[in-house]
């Protein structure tokens, strides 16, 4: 058994089942995606912790009335789904590791962390790491993963700004906020207010976030996007994107001091197992359908 799962007492199957009732299926999809890819030849991301947790969840999900949960128990996910998650996880890991090299002892905040295990994948022995998500998610996660002095879980909504006080108390010199598959499901107004708040309260911080192309949120593209999300990926009728940008530079117009550092699409990583996806990477409409952008949020200027 992995040492990360060696808490004082591992949860019973009944305790796990009770907690699972409050966990969104998308959090399970991303967890199982990393586990499936981890066991594949030449994995895009290696996450032994996800593999171990999935083994604990599999017997319970196998008896679920939910079709997608039963599919997860059998590792039946579309390759486009689990490779998408693996590519994104691998890229966010690399950005986080680069940030840690440039900012020894810096702070990482995983917004809407779900069942991610990034701290265990990238810990350099110095980073201060916060996992932030709703109370029911954090309570479930704490059944498997132990906190320590540098790794803490905060049971609050991303949009409940009280959690920022706890972060301010660490007196951080450098912070990287990670929003992996979070903003795209949120109202655009709330996202914009949140980023403005980060800019004011943590000037100079960095933000890496996944964004959706707003063009696909309008006709005639919306039906095609919804069909892909629900039918091709098999993620169900409740999978809907809400927040989008025209391009990465758009966020710079939200206020003075917002600076785009880099952008990345899923087609930037050329691997043999992704050969079938390269055609989509040649088309601008699909290449920039869903991507990640990395920003620096400086102090808001007067009049911004």
N, C-alpha and C positions, 0 to 999 in steps of 0.2 A: 504494500500500500504506500502511496506517495506520502511523504512527510507532511506536505501541505494539507492533507486531509486527516492527519493524525491530531485532531482536536481532542479535548478531554473526553468527549463521548460522541461517537458518530451517531447520527439520527437513526431511529428505527424506520422501517418501511411505512408504518402508520404515520409517523411524524412527517416523513417526506411527502406522503400522499396528501396530508392535510395542507401542507405548504404549497404544493403544486396547484391546488385549487385557485390560488390567487396569482399565479404566474402567467403572464401573457404568452401565447404560443410562440410569438416571434422571438422571445428570449430563449426559448428552447430550441428553435430553429438555428439560431446563431451558435449556440453551444454545441449542438450535434453537428453542425457544419464543420466546425473546427476539429471535432473528434473524428469525423469521417475522413476529412482531408489528412489528418495526422497519420492515419493508418494506410494511406495510399502510397504508392511508389513515388519517391522524390517529392515529398509533401511541400506545398507552398508555405504552410505554417505548421509548426510542431507544437502541439498543446497537450502534453501528457495529463495535465490536470483536468481538462475537458473530457478526455477519454475516461478517466477514473470516475468523474461525477456522472457521466452518461451511463456507465455500467450500473451505478446505484439507481438511476432513474428508469432504466429500460424495463424491468419487470412490471413497474407500475403503469407506465405508458402503454405497454402491450395490451392491457385490459381496459384502456380508456374507450368511451363511446365516441370520442373525437377521431375522425379519420386521419387527420394530419399527425396527431400524437401517436397513433398506432403505426403510422408510416415511419416516424422517427425511431420508434423502438426497433424497427427492422432496418434502420439506416437507409430508408427509401426516400431520398431527397433528390430533386433534379440536380444534375451536375452544375447547371448554370447558377443554382442557388448556393451550394456549398463552396464552389470555387470563387464566387463573388465575395462571400464572407471571408474566405481564406485570404484572398488577395487584399481585401481591405484591412484585415487584421494584421497581415504581414507589413503592409505599408505604414499603418499607424504605429506598429512596433518600431519600425526603422526610424520614423520621425521622432518618436519618444526617446529612443536611444541616442540619436544625434543631439537632441536637446539636453540630455543628461551629460553627454560628453562636453558640451559647450557651457553647461551651467551645473557644475558639481554641487550636489546637495540641493538642487532645485526641487520645485513642487510640481507634481502632475495631478490633475483632477479629471477623472473619468466621468463625464456627465451622462446620466442615464445608463449606468454601467451594465445593467442587466446581469447576466451570469458570466461576464467576461472574467478572465484570469490573467490579465496583462501583467499585473505586478509580479506574479510568479515567473512569467516568461522573460521579463527584462530587468529585474531588480539588480542594481549594481552595488548594493550594499550602502548606498548613501542617499538615494532619492527618497523624498517624502511623497507618499502616494495616497490619494483619497478616491474611494469609490462612492459615487453619489447616485441614489435612486430612491424610489418610493419605499415606505417602511416595510410593506409586505415582501418586496423583492430582497431588501437587505436582510430581513429576518430569515428568509429562506437560504440566502447565500451564506449567512453565518453558521448554518448547520454543517457546512462543508469546509469553509475556509477560515483560518484563524487570523485575527488581527495581531499586530505587534506595534512597536513604537513608531515605525515608519509607514505602516500600512493601516489605514483606518477606513471604516465604512460609515457613511452618513445617511441615515434614513429620512430623507426629505425629497420633495419634488425639486427638480431643477429650477422651477419658477417660483419657489418659496425662498426668497432671497435671504432669509435668516441664516442659512448655512454659510453665507459669505462671511459672517462674523467669526465663525470658527476658523475659517481660512485666514482671515486677517490677523488672528491671534498668533499665527505661526510666524508672522513678520517675514513673509517670503520675499526674497530678492528677485526671484525669477519664477514664473508660473507658465505652464503649458496646459490649456484646457483642451480636452479631447471630446468631440461630439461625433461619435461613430454611429451613424444610422439613427439619429435622434431628431434633429431639426426638421428633416424631411416629412415627418408625421405631424408637425406642430403648425399652429396658426402663424402666418407671416408676421403679424403685428407683435405677437409675443416674442418671436425670435429676435426681431429688431430691437425691442425694448431690452431684452436680456443682454444682447451684445453691447448696447449702449451702457448698460449698468456695469458690465465687466470693464469697459473702457474707463469709466469714471472711478471705479473702486480699486481696480488693479492696473493702473497705467503701466504700459510697457509689457503687459502679458502677451502671450501668444495663444492663438486659437486654431485648431485643426478641425474642420467640420465637413461632413458629407452634405452635398447639395444636389438638388434635382433641377433640371432645365425647365423653367417656367413655360416654355413653349409647349411642352408636353402636357401642361395643365389646362390648355385651351383647345377648343375645337380647331381643326378636325383631328388632332392628335390624341385627345383624351381617351376615346374608346380604345384605340390601339394600345395605349399605355396600360389601361385597366385590364385589357385582355391579357397582356403579357404578364402583369403582376399576378393575376388570379388564376389563369389557365396554364400558361407555360410553366410558371414556377410552382404552381400548386399550393400557393399560400392562402387561398381562400378569399371570400367576398369582402372581408373586413380590411383587406390590405389596400390602403389608399394613401397617396402622397398629397401633402397640402402646401408645403413651403418650397419655393423655387426661386432661382435667380436667372436672369438672362445670360449672365457670364460672371466670372469670378470678380471682375473689376467693379461690378455693380455695388458690392458691399462697401467699397471705398467711398461711394457717394453718400453713405448714411451719416457720415460725420468726419470732421477733420481728424487726422491722426490714424485712420484705419489704413493699413498698408498690406497689400498682397505680397506675400513672400514666395509662394509657389503654388502650383496646381498640378493635379495628378488624375489620370483616368485609369480605368481598369485595363486599358489596352496598352499602357506604357510598359508593362512587364511582359516580356516575350519569353514564353516557356513552351516547350513542345506540347504539353498537355492542353494548351490553350489555342492550338492551331485553328480549330474550328471557329473561334470567335474573332479571328483577325479581320475577316471581311467587314464585320460591324465597326471595327476600329478605323476603317478607311473612309467611312461615311461620317461627315460632321454631325449629322442629325442624331446618329446613334452613339458616336464616340463621346459626345458631350451631353448625353441624356442624364447620366448620373456620374458625379465625380467628387473629388475632395479638394478643398482649398485651404491654404495655410496663411494666416494673417498675423500681423503684430498690431495690437491695440494700444496706441499711445494715449497720453492724457488728452481729454477733450479740450479744444481751444475755445476761448471766448467767442460767442456768436455762433458756435457750431450747433 
